[in-house]
């Protein structure tokens, strides 16, 4: 099992699958994430600007490393259509050593395509 400092699971949402796919491609092209899983069919309930809202969304599960988190946050602020996109970074407590090494290699700014 790998160390918790090797990877992060980052959560964000998108308004629909098309936007999720655009975000996924851009973040992959910038090597800010190794992988993004899109989970359509989410219904979010939240308070926004004093009103309770309910929206259909797509959940995005982003796999990255701690050293790419700040750049990932900046990219989401730039690319995301929401005024305040969700960004929750959860430390990975363990995982397959080979998988964690792959995540690290894919987001290495100096690395080339695998």
TIVEX-543241 format. One record per residue: residue number from 1; x, y, z of N, C-alpha, C in turn; residue in one letter. Coordinates in nm, 4 decimals, always signed. Example, Ala and Ser with C-alpha at 12.3 -4.5 7.8 and 13.67 -1.06 7.14 Angstrom:
BEGIN
SITE seq      n.x      n.y      n.z     ca.x     ca.y     ca.z      c.x      c.y      c.z type
SITE   1  +1.3190  -0.5690  +0.7800  +1.2300  -0.4500  +0.7800  +1.3200  -0.3300  +0.7800    A
SITE   2  +1.2850  -0.2250  +0.7080  +1.3670  -0.1060  +0.7140  +1.2900  +0.0030  +0.7870    S
% end
This chain:
BEGIN
SITE seq      n.x      n.y      n.z     ca.x     ca.y     ca.z      c.x      c.y      c.z type
SITE   1  +0.0838  -0.1191  +0.0000  +0.0000  +0.0000  +0.0000  +0.0874  +0.1243  +0.0000    X
SITE   2  +0.0390  +0.2286  -0.0697  +0.1164  +0.3507  -0.0804  +0.0879  +0.4463  +0.0338    X
SITE   3  +0.1649  +0.5497  +0.0392  +0.1541  +0.6511  +0.1434  +0.0441  +0.7516  +0.1109    X
SITE   4  -0.0137  +0.8137  +0.2141  -0.1191  +0.9124  +0.1934  -0.0677  +1.0382  +0.1263    X
SITE   5  +0.0617  +1.0620  +0.1232  +0.1142  +1.1829  +0.0606  +0.1311  +1.1684  -0.0897    X
SITE   6  +0.1055  +1.0495  -0.1442  +0.1291  +1.0270  -0.2859  +0.0154  +1.0696  -0.3768    X
SITE   7  -0.1060  +1.0711  -0.3275  -0.2190  +1.0985  -0.4158  -0.3318  +1.1666  -0.3404    X
SITE   8  -0.4150  +1.2354  -0.4190  -0.5371  +1.2972  -0.3689  -0.6523  +1.2549  -0.4575    X
SITE   9  -0.7675  +1.2387  -0.3975  -0.8918  +1.2246  -0.4715  -0.9633  +1.3579  -0.4571    X
SITE  10  -0.9858  +1.4251  -0.5682  -1.0473  +1.5579  -0.5674  -1.1880  +1.5453  -0.6241    X
SITE  11  -1.2829  +1.6048  -0.5539  -1.4221  +1.6036  -0.5968  -1.4600  +1.7395  -0.6525    X
SITE  12  -1.5295  +1.7383  -0.7638  -1.5929  +1.8573  -0.8170  -1.7167  +1.8118  -0.8925    X
SITE  13  -1.8015  +1.9056  -0.9282  -1.9210  +1.8747  -1.0050  -1.9229  +1.9604  -1.1300    X
SITE  14  -2.0052  +1.9187  -1.2255  -2.0284  +1.9951  -1.3481  -2.1782  +1.9962  -1.3749    X
SITE  15  -2.2263  +2.0940  -1.4499  -2.3703  +2.1022  -1.4729  -2.4250  +1.9913  -1.5633    X
SITE  16  -2.3386  +1.9327  -1.6471  -2.3832  +1.8247  -1.7350  -2.2623  +1.7466  -1.7853    X
SITE  17  -2.2896  +1.6370  -1.8551  -2.1845  +1.5472  -1.9015  -2.0924  +1.6154  -2.0026    X
SITE  18  -2.1480  +1.6977  -2.0898  -2.0661  +1.7670  -2.1901  -1.9622  +1.8570  -2.1235    X
SITE  19  -2.0040  +1.9358  -2.0261  -1.9103  +2.0229  -1.9543  -1.8083  +1.9378  -1.8784    X
SITE  20  -1.8536  +1.8300  -1.8172  -1.7621  +1.7401  -1.7473  -1.6551  +1.6858  -1.8398    X
SITE  21  -1.6942  +1.6477  -1.9605  -1.5973  +1.5955  -2.0584  -1.4982  +1.7023  -2.1017    X
SITE  22  -1.5453  +1.8240  -2.1210  -1.4549  +1.9341  -2.1588  -1.3550  +1.9600  -2.0460    X
SITE  23  -1.4038  +1.9656  -1.9231  -1.3138  +1.9851  -1.8091  -1.2127  +1.8713  -1.8001    X
SITE  24  -1.2595  +1.7479  -1.8163  -1.1705  +1.6322  -1.8078  -1.0591  +1.6420  -1.9112    X
SITE  25  -1.0939  +1.6713  -2.0337  -0.9932  +1.6780  -2.1400  -0.8916  +1.7886  -2.1131    X
SITE  26  -0.9396  +1.9047  -2.0726  -0.8489  +2.0177  -2.0480  -0.7550  +1.9894  -1.9308    X
SITE  27  -0.8085  +1.9333  -1.8230  -0.7245  +1.9041  -1.7064  -0.6239  +1.7932  -1.7365    X
SITE  28  -0.6646  +1.6949  -1.8170  -0.5705  +1.5911  -1.8601  -0.4623  +1.6501  -1.9505    X
SITE  29  -0.5033  +1.7348  -2.0459  -0.4058  +1.7970  -2.1368  -0.3031  +1.8812  -2.0615    X
SITE  30  -0.3456  +1.9441  -1.9534  -0.2545  +2.0254  -1.8719  -0.1757  +1.9407  -1.7718    X
SITE  31  -0.1992  +1.8112  -1.7681  -0.1317  +1.7156  -1.6800  -0.1529  +1.7502  -1.5324    X
SITE  32  -0.2722  +1.7996  -1.5019  -0.3067  +1.8320  -1.3634  -0.3711  +1.7140  -1.2929    X
SITE  33  -0.4177  +1.6184  -1.3690  -0.4794  +1.4966  -1.3175  -0.4297  +1.3791  -1.3995    X
SITE  34  -0.4324  +1.2618  -1.3382  -0.3983  +1.1397  -1.4111  -0.5229  +1.0753  -1.4700    X
SITE  35  -0.6355  +1.0952  -1.4032  -0.7597  +1.0288  -1.4420  -0.8767  +1.1082  -1.3846    X
SITE  36  -0.9856  +1.1096  -1.4598  -1.1102  +1.1687  -1.4101  -1.2224  +1.0715  -1.4407    X
SITE  37  -1.2995  +1.0382  -1.3410  -1.4186  +0.9555  -1.3590  -1.5404  +1.0462  -1.3495    X
SITE  38  -1.6298  +1.0364  -1.4476  -1.7509  +1.1166  -1.4513  -1.8693  +1.0287  -1.4138    X
SITE  39  -1.9452  +1.0731  -1.3141  -2.0607  +0.9994  -1.2652  -2.1864  +1.0825  -1.2896    X
SITE  40  -2.2568  +1.0604  -1.4007  -2.3795  +1.1365  -1.4260  -2.4928  +1.0895  -1.3361    X
SITE  41  -2.5981  +1.1681  -1.3319  -2.7165  +1.1296  -1.2576  -2.7225  +1.1808  -1.1149    X
SITE  42  -2.6328  +1.2696  -1.0793  -2.6289  +1.3260  -0.9453  -2.7358  +1.4345  -0.9315    X
SITE  43  -2.7998  +1.4402  -0.8165  -2.8902  +1.5495  -0.7843  -2.8356  +1.6180  -0.6607    X
SITE  44  -2.7985  +1.7433  -0.6746  -2.7413  +1.8197  -0.5635  -2.8453  +1.9136  -0.5047    X
SITE  45  -2.8459  +1.9208  -0.3712  -2.9318  +2.0135  -0.2973  -2.8377  +2.1014  -0.2150    X
SITE  46  -2.8538  +2.2314  -0.2244  -2.7612  +2.3225  -0.1575  -2.8247  +2.4600  -0.1418    X
SITE  47  -2.7644  +2.5389  -0.0548  -2.8080  +2.6767  -0.0379  -2.7115  +2.7663  -0.1152    X
SITE  48  -2.7668  +2.8533  -0.2007  -2.6844  +2.9437  -0.2795  -2.7511  +3.0796  -0.2820    X
SITE  49  -2.6780  +3.1791  -0.2330  -2.7263  +3.3175  -0.2283  -2.8614  +3.3275  -0.1587    X
SITE  50  -2.8709  +3.2557  -0.0451  -2.9887  +3.2643  +0.0400  -3.1064  +3.1795  -0.0029    X
SITE  51  -3.0942  +3.1052  -0.1110  -3.2031  +3.0226  -0.1615  -3.1599  +2.8765  -0.1640    X
SITE  52  -3.2518  +2.7876  -0.1286  -3.2255  +2.6447  -0.1410  -3.2435  +2.6062  -0.2878    X
SITE  53  -3.1449  +2.5381  -0.3407  -3.1424  +2.4993  -0.4818  -3.1434  +2.3479  -0.4947    X
SITE  54  -3.1884  +2.2997  -0.6095  -3.1789  +2.1590  -0.6471  -3.1399  +2.1556  -0.7944    X
SITE  55  -3.0291  +2.0885  -0.8232  -2.9777  +2.0842  -0.9602  -2.9327  +1.9443  -0.9978    X
SITE  56  -2.9541  +1.9062  -1.1218  -2.8934  +1.7852  -1.1773  -2.7477  +1.8195  -1.2096    X
SITE  57  -2.6567  +1.7310  -1.1721  -2.5149  +1.7542  -1.1957  -2.4453  +1.6225  -1.2306    X
SITE  58  -2.3201  +1.6355  -1.2662  -2.2309  +1.5226  -1.2877  -2.1202  +1.5340  -1.1846    X
SITE  59  -2.0925  +1.4267  -1.1121  -1.9825  +1.4248  -1.0152  -1.8548  +1.3863  -1.0886    X
SITE  60  -1.7485  +1.4613  -1.0654  -1.6184  +1.4288  -1.1209  -1.5262  +1.3864  -1.0078    X
SITE  61  -1.4605  +1.2724  -1.0261  -1.3618  +1.2206  -0.9319  -1.2258  +1.2356  -0.9993    X
SITE  62  -1.1439  +1.3249  -0.9483  -1.0142  +1.3558  -1.0090  -0.9033  +1.2926  -0.9263    X
SITE  63  -0.8092  +1.2277  -0.9925  -0.6954  +1.1674  -0.9238  -0.5717  +1.2487  -0.9578    X
SITE  64  -0.5043  +1.2998  -0.8548  -0.3893  +1.3872  -0.8734  -0.2940  +1.3703  -0.7559    X
SITE  65  -0.1967  +1.4594  -0.7474  -0.0997  +1.4577  -0.6380  -0.1054  +1.5904  -0.5631    X
SITE  66  -0.0593  +1.5915  -0.4387  -0.0645  +1.7149  -0.3605  +0.0098  +1.8320  -0.4258    X
SITE  67  +0.1191  +1.8053  -0.4942  +0.1953  +1.9159  -0.5536  +0.1262  +1.9778  -0.6748    X
SITE  68  +0.0208  +1.9163  -0.7272  -0.0527  +1.9724  -0.8416  -0.1850  +2.0365  -0.7991    X
SITE  69  -0.2163  +2.0310  -0.6695  -0.3459  +2.0793  -0.6228  -0.3659  +2.2283  -0.6479    X
SITE  70  -0.2687  +2.3100  -0.6196  -0.2852  +2.4551  -0.6395  -0.3093  +2.4882  -0.7869    X
SITE  71  -0.2352  +2.4247  -0.8757  -0.2545  +2.4481  -1.0189  -0.3905  +2.3965  -1.0648    X
SITE  72  -0.4343  +2.2844  -1.0087  -0.5659  +2.2300  -1.0402  -0.6755  +2.3260  -0.9945    X
SITE  73  -0.6617  +2.3796  -0.8759  -0.7592  +2.4765  -0.8253  -0.7657  +2.5996  -0.9159    X
SITE  74  -0.6505  +2.6494  -0.9583  -0.6467  +2.7659  -1.0481  -0.7121  +2.7337  -1.1822    X
SITE  75  -0.6872  +2.6154  -1.2351  -0.7459  +2.5765  -1.3629  -0.8977  +2.5636  -1.3522    X
SITE  76  -0.9469  +2.5056  -1.2434  -1.0921  +2.4959  -1.2253  -1.1549  +2.6346  -1.2150    X
SITE  77  -1.0897  +2.7252  -1.1456  -1.1416  +2.8624  -1.1354  -1.1485  +2.9272  -1.2735    X
SITE  78  -1.0518  +2.8975  -1.3568  -1.0460  +2.9540  -1.4927  -1.1486  +2.8898  -1.5865    X
SITE  79  -1.1617  +2.7576  -1.5826  -1.2371  +2.6831  -1.6831  -1.3823  +2.6542  -1.6470    X
SITE  80  -1.4120  +2.6487  -1.5183  -1.5427  +2.6004  -1.4739  -1.6508  +2.7042  -1.4965    X
SITE  81  -1.7701  +2.6620  -1.5408  -1.8770  +2.7599  -1.5627  -1.9418  +2.8111  -1.4343    X
SITE  82  -1.9229  +2.7424  -1.3213  -1.9822  +2.7874  -1.1965  -1.9031  +2.9036  -1.1372    X
SITE  83  -1.9733  +2.9933  -1.0666  -1.9065  +3.1014  -0.9939  -1.8177  +3.0453  -0.8833    X
SITE  84  -1.8626  +2.9373  -0.8217  -1.7906  +2.8767  -0.7097  -1.7913  +2.7247  -0.7273    X
SITE  85  -1.6980  +2.6719  -0.8097  -1.6982  +2.5268  -0.8290  -1.6569  +2.4522  -0.7035    X
SITE  86  -1.7187  +2.3362  -0.6838  -1.6794  +2.2494  -0.5738  -1.5349  +2.2065  -0.5935    X
SITE  87  -1.4593  +2.2070  -0.4857  -1.3222  +2.1543  -0.4877  -1.2925  +2.1010  -0.3483    X
SITE  88  -1.2994  +1.9686  -0.3356  -1.2676  +1.9021  -0.2096  -1.1560  +1.8029  -0.2377    X
SITE  89  -1.0435  +1.8185  -0.1699  -0.9291  +1.7297  -0.1888  -0.9205  +1.6353  -0.0698    X
SITE  90  -0.9313  +1.5071  -0.0986  -0.9282  +1.4051  +0.0053  -0.7976  +1.3272  -0.0053    X
SITE  91  -0.7244  +1.3143  +0.1038  -0.5997  +1.2385  +0.0976  -0.6282  +1.0903  +0.0767    X
SITE  92  -0.5468  +1.0283  -0.0051  -0.5562  +0.8846  -0.0271  -0.4719  +0.8168  +0.0803    X
SITE  93  -0.5345  +0.7340  +0.1598  -0.4666  +0.6691  +0.2719  -0.3889  +0.5457  +0.2308    X
SITE  94  -0.4156  +0.4937  +0.1153  -0.3455  +0.3756  +0.0674  -0.3902  +0.3446  -0.0728    X
SITE  95  -0.3227  +0.2498  -0.1332  -0.3583  +0.2107  -0.2686  -0.2489  +0.1249  -0.3272    X
SITE  96  -0.2742  +0.0756  -0.4452  -0.1743  -0.0044  -0.5130  -0.0517  +0.0789  -0.5470    X
SITE  97  +0.0649  +0.0284  -0.5149  +0.1886  +0.1032  -0.5396  +0.2044  +0.1370  -0.6870    X
SITE  98  +0.1730  +0.0432  -0.7750  +0.1875  +0.0675  -0.9185  +0.0893  +0.1758  -0.9650    X
SITE  99  -0.0337  +0.1718  -0.9139  -0.1331  +0.2729  -0.9522  -0.0907  +0.4114  -0.9033    X
SITE 100  -0.0473  +0.4209  -0.7784  -0.0041  +0.5501  -0.7239  +0.1170  +0.6029  -0.7992    X
SITE 101  +0.2066  +0.5156  -0.8402  +0.3225  +0.5584  -0.9201  +0.2761  +0.6105  -1.0561    X
SITE 102  +0.1767  +0.5446  -1.1141  +0.1228  +0.5904  -1.2422  +0.0595  +0.7289  -1.2287    X
SITE 103  -0.0190  +0.7507  -1.1223  -0.0787  +0.8822  -1.0991  +0.0310  +0.9884  -1.0920    X
SITE 104  +0.1335  +0.9617  -1.0131  +0.2437  +1.0574  -0.9973  +0.3129  +1.0842  -1.1305    X
SITE 105  +0.3363  +0.9805  -1.2091  +0.4045  +0.9976  -1.3376  +0.3203  +1.0783  -1.4356    X
SITE 106  +0.1897  +1.0567  -1.4341  +0.1015  +1.1260  -1.5296  +0.0876  +1.2744  -1.5008    X
SITE 107  +0.0993  +1.3149  -1.3767  +0.0849  +1.4573  -1.3452  +0.2193  +1.5263  -1.3283    X
SITE 108  +0.3271  +1.4535  -1.3468  +0.4605  +1.5123  -1.3395  +0.4739  +1.6143  -1.4520    X
SITE 109  +0.4914  +1.7402  -1.4171  +0.4979  +1.8474  -1.5161  +0.6081  +1.8250  -1.6194    X
SITE 110  +0.7144  +1.7571  -1.5815  +0.8235  +1.7345  -1.6753  +0.8105  +1.6056  -1.7540    X
SITE 111  +0.7108  +1.5249  -1.7199  +0.6970  +1.3944  -1.7842  +0.6229  +1.4042  -1.9160    X
SITE 112  +0.6472  +1.3099  -2.0016  +0.5788  +1.3003  -2.1284  +0.4676  +1.1997  -2.1187    X
SITE 113  +0.3960  +1.1782  -2.2290  +0.2866  +1.0808  -2.2280  +0.3375  +0.9411  -2.1964    X
SITE 114  +0.2563  +0.8656  -2.1262  +0.2936  +0.7284  -2.0898  +0.2741  +0.6351  -2.2060    X
% end
